[in-house]
Amino acid sequence: MTQSLFSILILLSLALSGCVHRPPTEQDEWIGRYGNACLPEAIAMSQGLREKQIFARVLRISTEEWNHAVCVYLYPPGQNKLWVWDSHWMSMRVRAWTDDPTSIAKAWLKITHPFTDYKSAEFYD
């Protein structure tokens, strides 16, 4: 009985993992190797995604202590699944309004820096 339950759980987890769409994370080899290079890294990632017909934008996030640039994109194409990428955290899914930089920045900060206060955010288009 226990073994059959275990087998069912494994089959169920394999079936569910087959439905997961992983975002593209191809990046140039120089990404992540230089300090304070978040803006050119985010630009390079957004341009690479756009070449693959994936909606992508660069977002600047500011707190009281620092500023940071990330790439915001929808993946897979045609679905409303919002991802945020930077060279440290890589891609992470966030729940926010696609056209609202404030909601994206707050969602990303909540995951990556939960005790950091949001100051402002804007898209670089």
PABA-821141 format. One record per atom (N, C-alpha, C): residue in three letters; x, y, z; residue number from 1. Coordinates in steps of 0.001 Angstrom, whole numbers, m for minus. Example, Ala and Ser with C-alpha at 12.3 -4.5 7.8 and 13.67 -1.06 7.14 Angstrom:
// residues 2
<pt resn="Ala" x="13190" y="m5690" z="7800" resi="1"/>
<pt resn="Ala" x="12300" y="m4500" z="7800" resi="1"/>
<pt resn="Ala" x="13200" y="m3300" z="7800" resi="1"/>
<pt resn="Ser" x="12850" y="m2250" z="7080" resi="2"/>
<pt resn="Ser" x="13670" y="m1060" z="7140" resi="2"/>
<pt resn="Ser" x="12900" y="30" z="7870" resi="2"/>
***
This chain:
// residues 125
<pt resn="Met" x="826" y="m1193" z="0" resi="1"/>
<pt resn="Met" x="0" y="0" z="0" resi="1"/>
<pt resn="Met" x="867" y="1251" z="0" resi="1"/>
<pt resn="Thr" x="1880" y="1266" z="855" resi="2"/>
<pt resn="Thr" x="2750" y="2431" z="966" resi="2"/>
<pt resn="Thr" x="3541" y="2638" z="m315" resi="2"/>
<pt resn="Gln" x="4008" y="1541" z="m898" resi="3"/>
<pt resn="Gln" x="4787" y="1651" z="m2122" resi="3"/>
<pt resn="Gln" x="3930" y="2153" z="m3284" resi="3"/>
<pt resn="Ser" x="2688" y="1706" z="m3375" resi="4"/>
<pt resn="Ser" x="1829" y="2173" z="m4459" resi="4"/>
<pt resn="Ser" x="1490" y="3649" z="m4287" resi="4"/>
<pt resn="Leu" x="1305" y="4104" z="m3058" resi="5"/>
<pt resn="Leu" x="1064" y="5523" z="m2798" resi="5"/>
<pt resn="Leu" x="2292" y="6344" z="m3187" resi="5"/>
<pt resn="Phe" x="3462" y="5833" z="m2849" resi="6"/>
<pt resn="Phe" x="4714" y="6494" z="m3210" resi="6"/>
<pt resn="Phe" x="4861" y="6575" z="m4732" resi="6"/>
<pt resn="Ser" x="4537" y="5495" z="m5425" resi="7"/>
<pt resn="Ser" x="4614" y="5472" z="m6891" resi="7"/>
<pt resn="Ser" x="3647" y="6478" z="m7508" resi="7"/>
<pt resn="Ile" x="2460" y="6573" z="m6947" resi="8"/>
<pt resn="Ile" x="1479" y="7542" z="m7452" resi="8"/>
<pt resn="Ile" x="1990" y="8962" z="m7257" resi="8"/>
<pt resn="Leu" x="2576" y="9248" z="m6110" resi="9"/>
<pt resn="Leu" x="3116" y="10589" z="m5846" resi="9"/>
<pt resn="Leu" x="4245" y="10938" z="m6813" resi="9"/>
<pt resn="Ile" x="5107" y="9975" z="m7103" resi="10"/>
<pt resn="Ile" x="6203" y="10225" z="m8040" resi="10"/>
<pt resn="Ile" x="5652" y="10482" z="m9438" resi="10"/>
<pt resn="Leu" x="4704" y="9675" z="m9886" resi="11"/>
<pt resn="Leu" x="4111" y="9877" z="m11204" resi="11"/>
<pt resn="Leu" x="3392" y="11220" z="m11288" resi="11"/>
<pt resn="Leu" x="2713" y="11587" z="m10234" resi="12"/>
<pt resn="Leu" x="2013" y="12869" z="m10213" resi="12"/>
<pt resn="Leu" x="2997" y="14034" z="m10280" resi="12"/>
<pt resn="Ser" x="4079" y="13947" z="m9526" resi="13"/>
<pt resn="Ser" x="5074" y="15029" z="m9560" resi="13"/>
<pt resn="Ser" x="5759" y="15114" z="m10917" resi="13"/>
<pt resn="Leu" x="6023" y="13980" z="m11552" resi="14"/>
<pt resn="Leu" x="6622" y="13996" z="m12887" resi="14"/>
<pt resn="Leu" x="5654" y="14580" z="m13907" resi="14"/>
<pt resn="Ala" x="4395" y="14259" z="m13785" resi="15"/>
<pt resn="Ala" x="3401" y="14796" z="m14720" resi="15"/>
<pt resn="Ala" x="3272" y="16302" z="m14566" resi="15"/>
<pt resn="Leu" x="3278" y="16774" z="m13336" resi="16"/>
<pt resn="Leu" x="3163" y="18216" z="m13112" resi="16"/>
<pt resn="Leu" x="4410" y="18966" z="m13548" resi="16"/>
<pt resn="Ser" x="5574" y="18389" z="m13329" resi="17"/>
<pt resn="Ser" x="6803" y="19085" z="m13713" resi="17"/>
<pt resn="Ser" x="6947" y="19169" z="m15223" resi="17"/>
<pt resn="Gly" x="6328" y="18285" z="m15957" resi="18"/>
<pt resn="Gly" x="6368" y="18348" z="m17405" resi="18"/>
<pt resn="Gly" x="5596" y="19533" z="m17958" resi="18"/>
<pt resn="Cys" x="4714" y="20121" z="m17162" resi="19"/>
<pt resn="Cys" x="3894" y="21245" z="m17612" resi="19"/>
<pt resn="Cys" x="4557" y="22592" z="m17325" resi="19"/>
<pt resn="Val" x="5657" y="22591" z="m16633" resi="20"/>
<pt resn="Val" x="6303" y="23842" z="m16248" resi="20"/>
<pt resn="Val" x="7093" y="24391" z="m17428" resi="20"/>
<pt resn="His" x="6864" y="25660" z="m17759" resi="21"/>
<pt resn="His" x="7616" y="26331" z="m18809" resi="21"/>
<pt resn="His" x="8757" y="27097" z="m18155" resi="21"/>
<pt resn="Arg" x="9947" y="26762" z="m18505" resi="22"/>
<pt resn="Arg" x="11117" y="27484" z="m17993" resi="22"/>
<pt resn="Arg" x="11431" y="28640" z="m18918" resi="22"/>
<pt resn="Pro" x="11678" y="29821" z="m18364" resi="23"/>
<pt resn="Pro" x="11997" y="30964" z="m19211" resi="23"/>
<pt resn="Pro" x="13384" y="30823" z="m19824" resi="23"/>
<pt resn="Pro" x="13594" y="31454" z="m20966" resi="24"/>
<pt resn="Pro" x="14929" y="31405" z="m21583" resi="24"/>
<pt resn="Pro" x="15914" y="32195" z="m20741" resi="24"/>
<pt resn="Thr" x="17068" y="31618" z="m20468" resi="25"/>
<pt resn="Thr" x="18058" y="32310" z="m19641" resi="25"/>
<pt resn="Thr" x="19402" y="32391" z="m20333" resi="25"/>
<pt resn="Glu" x="19407" y="32294" z="m21659" resi="26"/>
<pt resn="Glu" x="20664" y="32450" z="m22373" resi="26"/>
<pt resn="Glu" x="21191" y="33847" z="m22122" resi="26"/>
<pt resn="Gln" x="22480" y="33934" z="m21873" resi="27"/>
<pt resn="Gln" x="23067" y="35234" z="m21599" resi="27"/>
<pt resn="Gln" x="24513" y="35227" z="m22059" resi="27"/>
<pt resn="Asp" x="25004" y="36418" z="m22331" resi="28"/>
<pt resn="Asp" x="26400" y="36541" z="m22727" resi="28"/>
<pt resn="Asp" x="27302" y="36143" z="m21562" resi="28"/>
<pt resn="Glu" x="28488" y="35652" z="m21886" resi="29"/>
<pt resn="Glu" x="29385" y="35170" z="m20836" resi="29"/>
<pt resn="Glu" x="29884" y="36285" z="m19922" resi="29"/>
<pt resn="Trp" x="29817" y="37541" z="m20356" resi="30"/>
<pt resn="Trp" x="30289" y="38643" z="m19514" resi="30"/>
<pt resn="Trp" x="29274" y="39043" z="m18453" resi="30"/>
<pt resn="Ile" x="28029" y="38606" z="m18581" resi="31"/>
<pt resn="Ile" x="26997" y="38996" z="m17613" resi="31"/>
<pt resn="Ile" x="27300" y="38395" z="m16250" resi="31"/>
<pt resn="Gly" x="27234" y="39246" z="m15245" resi="32"/>
<pt resn="Gly" x="27490" y="38820" z="m13871" resi="32"/>
<pt resn="Gly" x="28939" y="38905" z="m13448" resi="32"/>
<pt resn="Arg" x="29826" y="39320" z="m14342" resi="33"/>
<pt resn="Arg" x="31252" y="39362" z="m14025" resi="33"/>
<pt resn="Arg" x="31745" y="40737" z="m13590" resi="33"/>
<pt resn="Tyr" x="30929" y="41759" z="m13739" resi="34"/>
<pt resn="Tyr" x="31364" y="43119" z="m13421" resi="34"/>
<pt resn="Tyr" x="30424" y="43739" z="m12393" resi="34"/>
<pt resn="Gly" x="30984" y="44454" z="m11433" resi="35"/>
<pt resn="Gly" x="30174" y="45152" z="m10448" resi="35"/>
<pt resn="Gly" x="29473" y="46335" z="m11086" resi="35"/>
<pt resn="Asn" x="28308" y="46666" z="m10576" resi="36"/>
<pt resn="Asn" x="27522" y="47814" z="m11037" resi="36"/>
<pt resn="Asn" x="27237" y="47780" z="m12539" resi="36"/>
<pt resn="Ala" x="27031" y="46607" z="m13082" resi="37"/>
<pt resn="Ala" x="26746" y="46480" z="m14517" resi="37"/>
<pt resn="Ala" x="25301" y="46059" z="m14754" resi="37"/>
<pt resn="Cys" x="24430" y="46331" z="m13802" resi="38"/>
<pt resn="Cys" x="23055" y="45837" z="m13922" resi="38"/>
<pt resn="Cys" x="22312" y="46444" z="m15107" resi="38"/>
<pt resn="Leu" x="22546" y="47716" z="m15423" resi="39"/>
<pt resn="Leu" x="21830" y="48332" z="m16541" resi="39"/>
<pt resn="Leu" x="22230" y="47722" z="m17885" resi="39"/>
<pt resn="Pro" x="23521" y="47636" z="m18227" resi="40"/>
<pt resn="Pro" x="23845" y="46997" z="m19509" resi="40"/>
<pt resn="Pro" x="23437" y="45524" z="m19558" resi="40"/>
<pt resn="Glu" x="23478" y="44834" z="m18414" resi="41"/>
<pt resn="Glu" x="23048" y="43439" z="m18390" resi="41"/>
<pt resn="Glu" x="21547" y="43330" z="m18673" resi="41"/>
<pt resn="Ala" x="20763" y="44191" z="m18053" resi="42"/>
<pt resn="Ala" x="19314" y="44168" z="m18277" resi="42"/>
<pt resn="Ala" x="18979" y="44541" z="m19717" resi="42"/>
<pt resn="Ile" x="19714" y="45496" z="m20269" resi="43"/>
<pt resn="Ile" x="19496" y="45879" z="m21669" resi="43"/>
<pt resn="Ile" x="19826" y="44711" z="m22595" resi="43"/>
<pt resn="Ala" x="20959" y="44055" z="m22363" resi="44"/>
<pt resn="Ala" x="21358" y="42914" z="m23204" resi="44"/>
<pt resn="Ala" x="20324" y="41790" z="m23126" resi="44"/>
<pt resn="Met" x="19834" y="41508" z="m21934" resi="45"/>
<pt resn="Met" x="18845" y="40445" z="m21791" resi="45"/>
<pt resn="Met" x="17541" y="40820" z="m22482" resi="45"/>
<pt resn="Ser" x="17083" y="42054" z="m22313" resi="46"/>
<pt resn="Ser" x="15824" y="42445" z="m22942" resi="46"/>
<pt resn="Ser" x="15947" y="42440" z="m24470" resi="46"/>
<pt resn="Gln" x="17080" y="42869" z="m24998" resi="47"/>
<pt resn="Gln" x="17275" y="42831" z="m26450" resi="47"/>
<pt resn="Gln" x="17302" y="41398" z="m26967" resi="47"/>
<pt resn="Gly" x="17957" y="40514" z="m26243" resi="48"/>
<pt resn="Gly" x="17993" y="39107" z="m26647" resi="48"/>
<pt resn="Gly" x="16611" y="38474" z="m26640" resi="48"/>
<pt resn="Leu" x="15811" y="38798" z="m25631" resi="49"/>
<pt resn="Leu" x="14453" y="38263" z="m25576" resi="49"/>
<pt resn="Leu" x="13585" y="38833" z="m26692" resi="49"/>
<pt resn="Arg" x="13735" y="40112" z="m26968" resi="50"/>
<pt resn="Arg" x="12955" y="40737" z="m28047" resi="50"/>
<pt resn="Arg" x="13282" y="40114" z="m29398" resi="50"/>
<pt resn="Glu" x="14541" y="39737" z="m29603" resi="51"/>
<pt resn="Glu" x="14916" y="39063" z="m30854" resi="51"/>
<pt resn="Glu" x="14186" y="37736" z="m31008" resi="51"/>
<pt resn="Lys" x="13790" y="37141" z="m29886" resi="52"/>
<pt resn="Lys" x="13046" y="35876" z="m29919" resi="52"/>
<pt resn="Lys" x="11537" y="36121" z="m29852" resi="52"/>
<pt resn="Gln" x="11130" y="37363" z="m30126" resi="53"/>
<pt resn="Gln" x="9711" y="37740" z="m30131" resi="53"/>
<pt resn="Gln" x="9065" y="37614" z="m28753" resi="53"/>
<pt resn="Ile" x="9840" y="37850" z="m27693" resi="54"/>
<pt resn="Ile" x="9333" y="37834" z="m26327" resi="54"/>
<pt resn="Ile" x="9282" y="39269" z="m25823" resi="54"/>
<pt resn="Phe" x="8117" y="39692" z="m25325" resi="55"/>
<pt resn="Phe" x="7938" y="41041" z="m24800" resi="55"/>
<pt resn="Phe" x="8855" y="41236" z="m23599" resi="55"/>
<pt resn="Ala" x="9744" y="42243" z="m23655" resi="56"/>
<pt resn="Ala" x="10694" y="42494" z="m22573" resi="56"/>
<pt resn="Ala" x="10951" y="43986" z="m22438" resi="56"/>
<pt resn="Arg" x="11157" y="44425" z="m21200" resi="57"/>
<pt resn="Arg" x="11454" y="45828" z="m20896" resi="57"/>
<pt resn="Arg" x="12501" y="45890" z="m19791" resi="57"/>
<pt resn="Val" x="13190" y="47021" z="m19729" resi="58"/>
<pt resn="Val" x="14157" y="47263" z="m18657" resi="58"/>
<pt resn="Val" x="13462" y="48117" z="m17605" resi="58"/>
<pt resn="Leu" x="13605" y="47719" z="m16346" resi="59"/>
<pt resn="Leu" x="12985" y="48419" z="m15228" resi="59"/>
<pt resn="Leu" x="14058" y="48859" z="m14240" resi="59"/>
<pt resn="Arg" x="14018" y="50149" z="m13878" resi="60"/>
<pt resn="Arg" x="14893" y="50661" z="m12812" resi="60"/>
<pt resn="Arg" x="14116" y="50655" z="m11517" resi="60"/>
<pt resn="Ile" x="14719" y="50098" z="m10469" resi="61"/>
<pt resn="Ile" x="14113" y="50042" z="m9142" resi="61"/>
<pt resn="Ile" x="15003" y="50832" z="m8193" resi="61"/>
<pt resn="Ser" x="14405" y="51731" z="m7418" resi="62"/>
<pt resn="Ser" x="15163" y="52534" z="m6458" resi="62"/>
<pt resn="Ser" x="14647" y="52303" z="m5044" resi="62"/>
<pt resn="Thr" x="15591" y="52229" z="m4121" resi="63"/>
<pt resn="Thr" x="15272" y="52217" z="m2698" resi="63"/>
<pt resn="Thr" x="16005" y="53410" z="m2085" resi="63"/>
<pt resn="Glu" x="15954" y="53543" z="m793" resi="64"/>
<pt resn="Glu" x="16673" y="54641" z="m142" resi="64"/>
<pt resn="Glu" x="18191" y="54457" z="m264" resi="64"/>
<pt resn="Glu" x="18652" y="53199" z="m322" resi="65"/>
<pt resn="Glu" x="20089" y="52918" z="m322" resi="65"/>
<pt resn="Glu" x="20698" y="52661" z="m1696" resi="65"/>
<pt resn="Trp" x="19923" y="52164" z="m2649" resi="66"/>
<pt resn="Trp" x="20502" y="51747" z="m3925" resi="66"/>
<pt resn="Trp" x="19499" y="51815" z="m5067" resi="66"/>
<pt resn="Asn" x="20047" y="51731" z="m6285" resi="67"/>
<pt resn="Asn" x="19272" y="51627" z="m7522" resi="67"/>
<pt resn="Asn" x="19682" y="50334" z="m8216" resi="67"/>
<pt resn="His" x="18757" y="49760" z="m8959" resi="68"/>
<pt resn="His" x="19065" y="48504" z="m9647" resi="68"/>
<pt resn="His" x="18233" y="48426" z="m10924" resi="68"/>
<pt resn="Ala" x="18776" y="47836" z="m11968" resi="69"/>
<pt resn="Ala" x="18054" y="47628" z="m13222" resi="69"/>
<pt resn="Ala" x="17853" y="46135" z="m13436" resi="69"/>
<pt resn="Val" x="16653" y="45782" z="m13875" resi="70"/>
<pt resn="Val" x="16298" y="44390" z="m14140" resi="70"/>
<pt resn="Val" x="15590" y="44312" z="m15489" resi="70"/>
<pt resn="Cys" x="15470" y="43117" z="m16010" resi="71"/>
<pt resn="Cys" x="14717" y="42870" z="m17239" resi="71"/>
<pt resn="Cys" x="13382" y="42240" z="m16840" resi="71"/>
<pt resn="Val" x="12305" y="42825" z="m17316" resi="72"/>
<pt resn="Val" x="10955" y="42339" z="m17051" resi="72"/>
<pt resn="Val" x="10414" y="41775" z="m18360" resi="72"/>
<pt resn="Tyr" x="9866" y="40559" z="m18330" resi="73"/>
<pt resn="Tyr" x="9384" y="39962" z="m19569" resi="73"/>
<pt resn="Tyr" x="8213" y="39021" z="m19324" resi="73"/>
<pt resn="Leu" x="7459" y="38789" z="m20397" resi="74"/>
<pt resn="Leu" x="6340" y="37853" z="m20371" resi="74"/>
<pt resn="Leu" x="6774" y="36558" z="m21050" resi="74"/>
<pt resn="Tyr" x="6609" y="35445" z="m20333" resi="75"/>
<pt resn="Tyr" x="6989" y="34157" z="m20897" resi="75"/>
<pt resn="Tyr" x="6095" y="33073" z="m20321" resi="75"/>
<pt resn="Pro" x="5643" y="32136" z="m21119" resi="76"/>
<pt resn="Pro" x="5817" y="31983" z="m22556" resi="76"/>
<pt resn="Pro" x="4989" y="33012" z="m23324" resi="76"/>
<pt resn="Pro" x="5386" y="33263" z="m24574" resi="77"/>
<pt resn="Pro" x="4658" y="34242" z="m25387" resi="77"/>
<pt resn="Pro" x="3166" y="33906" z="m25474" resi="77"/>
<pt resn="Gly" x="2355" y="34948" z="m25412" resi="78"/>
<pt resn="Gly" x="915" y="34759" z="m25502" resi="78"/>
<pt resn="Gly" x="243" y="34488" z="m24173" resi="78"/>
<pt resn="Gln" x="1029" y="34335" z="m23114" resi="79"/>
<pt resn="Gln" x="468" y="34114" z="m21785" resi="79"/>
<pt resn="Gln" x="859" y="35278" z="m20889" resi="79"/>
<pt resn="Asn" x="67" y="35539" z="m19901" resi="80"/>
<pt resn="Asn" x="298" y="36670" z="m19016" resi="80"/>
<pt resn="Asn" x="1088" y="36235" z="m17774" resi="80"/>
<pt resn="Lys" x="2267" y="35650" z="m18000" resi="81"/>
<pt resn="Lys" x="3131" y="35225" z="m16900" resi="81"/>
<pt resn="Lys" x="4342" y="36145" z="m16879" resi="81"/>
<pt resn="Leu" x="4436" y="36928" z="m15827" resi="82"/>
<pt resn="Leu" x="5459" y="37959" z="m15720" resi="82"/>
<pt resn="Leu" x="6682" y="37442" z="m14964" resi="82"/>
<pt resn="Trp" x="7862" y="37688" z="m15542" resi="83"/>
<pt resn="Trp" x="9128" y="37277" z="m14956" resi="83"/>
<pt resn="Trp" x="10025" y="38506" z="m14805" resi="83"/>
<pt resn="Val" x="10903" y="38459" z="m13814" resi="84"/>
<pt resn="Val" x="11923" y="39496" z="m13625" resi="84"/>
<pt resn="Val" x="13263" y="38785" z="m13609" resi="84"/>
<pt resn="Trp" x="14226" y="39324" z="m14378" resi="85"/>
<pt resn="Trp" x="15561" y="38725" z="m14464" resi="85"/>
<pt resn="Trp" x="16619" y="39748" z="m14065" resi="85"/>
<pt resn="Asp" x="17601" y="39294" z="m13307" resi="86"/>
<pt resn="Asp" x="18855" y="40030" z="m13126" resi="86"/>
<pt resn="Asp" x="19958" y="39006" z="m12964" resi="86"/>
<pt resn="Ser" x="21206" y="39445" z="m13069" resi="87"/>
<pt resn="Ser" x="22315" y="38488" z="m13108" resi="87"/>
<pt resn="Ser" x="22540" y="37783" z="m11776" resi="87"/>
<pt resn="His" x="22053" y="38331" z="m10692" resi="88"/>
<pt resn="His" x="22232" y="37668" z="m9391" resi="88"/>
<pt resn="His" x="21118" y="36656" z="m9120" resi="88"/>
<pt resn="Trp" x="19891" y="37090" z="m9244" resi="89"/>
<pt resn="Trp" x="18750" y="36240" z="m8912" resi="89"/>
<pt resn="Trp" x="18282" y="35401" z="m10090" resi="89"/>
<pt resn="Met" x="18750" y="35712" z="m11297" resi="90"/>
<pt resn="Met" x="18300" y="35082" z="m12536" resi="90"/>
<pt resn="Met" x="16809" y="35353" z="m12719" resi="90"/>
<pt resn="Ser" x="16055" y="34420" z="m13256" resi="91"/>
<pt resn="Ser" x="14637" y="34655" z="m13531" resi="91"/>
<pt resn="Ser" x="13775" y="34196" z="m12376" resi="91"/>
<pt resn="Met" x="12834" y="35046" z="m12017" resi="92"/>
<pt resn="Met" x="11850" y="34670" z="m11014" resi="92"/>
<pt resn="Met" x="10489" y="35201" z="m11432" resi="92"/>
<pt resn="Arg" x="9487" y="34421" z="m11169" resi="93"/>
<pt resn="Arg" x="8127" y="34810" z="m11539" resi="93"/>
<pt resn="Arg" x="7571" y="35726" z="m10466" resi="93"/>
<pt resn="Val" x="6919" y="36791" z="m10895" resi="94"/>
<pt resn="Val" x="6273" y="37716" z="m9965" resi="94"/>
<pt resn="Val" x="4824" y="37904" z="m10390" resi="94"/>
<pt resn="Arg" x="4006" y="38264" z="m9447" resi="95"/>
<pt resn="Arg" x="2610" y="38574" z="m9725" resi="95"/>
<pt resn="Arg" x="2434" y="40074" z="m9575" resi="95"/>
<pt resn="Ala" x="2298" y="40737" z="m10725" resi="96"/>
<pt resn="Ala" x="2170" y="42187" z="m10754" resi="96"/>
<pt resn="Ala" x="1541" y="42583" z="m12082" resi="96"/>
<pt resn="Trp" x="1158" y="43846" z="m12192" resi="97"/>
<pt resn="Trp" x="615" y="44370" z="m13435" resi="97"/>
<pt resn="Trp" x="1753" y="44630" z="m14399" resi="97"/>
<pt resn="Thr" x="1655" y="44124" z="m15606" resi="98"/>
<pt resn="Thr" x="2708" y="44214" z="m16612" resi="98"/>
<pt resn="Thr" x="3094" y="45645" z="m16950" resi="98"/>
<pt resn="Asp" x="2136" y="46543" z="m16964" resi="99"/>
<pt resn="Asp" x="2413" y="47928" z="m17346" resi="99"/>
<pt resn="Asp" x="2592" y="48868" z="m16152" resi="99"/>
<pt resn="Asp" x="2720" y="48320" z="m14956" resi="100"/>
<pt resn="Asp" x="2859" y="49134" z="m13745" resi="100"/>
<pt resn="Asp" x="4213" y="48885" z="m13089" resi="100"/>
<pt resn="Pro" x="5189" y="49779" z="m13301" resi="101"/>
<pt resn="Pro" x="6518" y="49558" z="m12743" resi="101"/>
<pt resn="Pro" x="6531" y="49473" z="m11212" resi="101"/>
<pt resn="Thr" x="5634" y="50206" z="m10560" resi="102"/>
<pt resn="Thr" x="5582" y="50170" z="m9100" resi="102"/>
<pt resn="Thr" x="5187" y="48793" z="m8590" resi="102"/>
<pt resn="Ser" x="4147" y="48194" z="m9179" resi="103"/>
<pt resn="Ser" x="3714" y="46876" z="m8703" resi="103"/>
<pt resn="Ser" x="4769" y="45811" z="m8983" resi="103"/>
<pt resn="Ile" x="5476" y="45917" z="m10108" resi="104"/>
<pt resn="Ile" x="6542" y="44952" z="m10418" resi="104"/>
<pt resn="Ile" x="7693" y="45109" z="m9428" resi="104"/>
<pt resn="Ala" x="8116" y="46357" z="m9201" resi="105"/>
<pt resn="Ala" x="9229" y="46607" z="m8274" resi="105"/>
<pt resn="Ala" x="8900" y="46114" z="m6870" resi="105"/>
<pt resn="Lys" x="7711" y="46399" z="m6397" resi="106"/>
<pt resn="Lys" x="7326" y="45956" z="m5049" resi="106"/>
<pt resn="Lys" x="7260" y="44434" z="m4955" resi="106"/>
<pt resn="Ala" x="6755" y="43775" z="m5992" resi="107"/>
<pt resn="Ala" x="6690" y="42309" z="m5992" resi="107"/>
<pt resn="Ala" x="8084" y="41700" z="m5990" resi="107"/>
<pt resn="Trp" x="8992" y="42279" z="m6791" resi="108"/>
<pt resn="Trp" x="10364" y="41776" z="m6850" resi="108"/>
<pt resn="Trp" x="11080" y="42014" z="m5522" resi="108"/>
<pt resn="Leu" x="10927" y="43194" z="m4953" resi="109"/>
<pt resn="Leu" x="11561" y="43493" z="m3666" resi="109"/>
<pt resn="Leu" x="11032" y="42597" z="m2557" resi="109"/>
<pt resn="Lys" x="9754" y="42293" z="m2587" resi="110"/>
<pt resn="Lys" x="9162" y="41426" z="m1567" resi="110"/>
<pt resn="Lys" x="9833" y="40054" z="m1543" resi="110"/>
<pt resn="Ile" x="10226" y="39582" z="m2727" resi="111"/>
<pt resn="Ile" x="10882" y="38273" z="m2823" resi="111"/>
<pt resn="Ile" x="12372" y="38369" z="m2517" resi="111"/>
<pt resn="Thr" x="13043" y="39335" z="m3099" resi="112"/>
<pt resn="Thr" x="14508" y="39387" z="m3024" resi="112"/>
<pt resn="Thr" x="15054" y="40173" z="m1836" resi="112"/>
<pt resn="His" x="14374" y="41214" z="m1428" resi="113"/>
<pt resn="His" x="14833" y="42079" z="m332" resi="113"/>
<pt resn="His" x="13631" y="42454" z="536" resi="113"/>
<pt resn="Pro" x="13097" y="41503" z="1293" resi="114"/>
<pt resn="Pro" x="11820" y="41738" z="1995" resi="114"/>
<pt resn="Pro" x="11846" y="42868" z="3031" resi="114"/>
<pt resn="Phe" x="13003" y="43266" z="3499" resi="115"/>
<pt resn="Phe" x="13062" y="44313" z="4521" resi="115"/>
<pt resn="Phe" x="13566" y="45636" z="3961" resi="115"/>
<pt resn="Thr" x="13528" y="45779" z="2639" resi="116"/>
<pt resn="Thr" x="13982" y="46994" z="1983" resi="116"/>
<pt resn="Thr" x="12772" y="47789" z="1523" resi="116"/>
<pt resn="Asp" x="12778" y="49071" z="1812" resi="117"/>
<pt resn="Asp" x="11656" y="49929" z="1443" resi="117"/>
<pt resn="Asp" x="11784" y="50401" z="3" resi="117"/>
<pt resn="Tyr" x="10675" y="50345" z="m696" resi="118"/>
<pt resn="Tyr" x="10568" y="50807" z="m2074" resi="118"/>
<pt resn="Tyr" x="10563" y="52337" z="m2102" resi="118"/>
<pt resn="Lys" x="11264" y="52914" z="m3082" resi="119"/>
<pt resn="Lys" x="11236" y="54366" z="m3263" resi="119"/>
<pt resn="Lys" x="10572" y="54742" z="m4592" resi="119"/>
<pt resn="Ser" x="11058" y="54196" z="m5711" resi="120"/>
<pt resn="Ser" x="10461" y="54488" z="m7013" resi="120"/>
<pt resn="Ser" x="10879" y="53436" z="m8028" resi="120"/>
<pt resn="Ala" x="10204" y="53476" z="m9192" resi="121"/>
<pt resn="Ala" x="10530" y="52555" z="m10280" resi="121"/>
<pt resn="Ala" x="10055" y="53180" z="m11590" resi="121"/>
<pt resn="Glu" x="10783" y="52897" z="m12664" resi="122"/>
<pt resn="Glu" x="10366" y="53356" z="m13977" resi="122"/>
<pt resn="Glu" x="10952" y="52445" z="m15054" resi="122"/>
<pt resn="Phe" x="10216" y="52359" z="m16180" resi="123"/>
<pt resn="Phe" x="10697" y="51590" z="m17311" resi="123"/>
<pt resn="Phe" x="11642" y="52443" z="m18126" resi="123"/>
<pt resn="Tyr" x="12684" y="51802" z="m18686" resi="124"/>
<pt resn="Tyr" x="13552" y="52428" z="m19671" resi="124"/>
<pt resn="Tyr" x="13195" y="51833" z="m21020" resi="124"/>
<pt resn="Asp" x="12514" y="52576" z="m21854" resi="125"/>
<pt resn="Asp" x="12127" y="52067" z="m23176" resi="125"/>
<pt resn="Asp" x="12856" y="52807" z="m24266" resi="125"/>
***
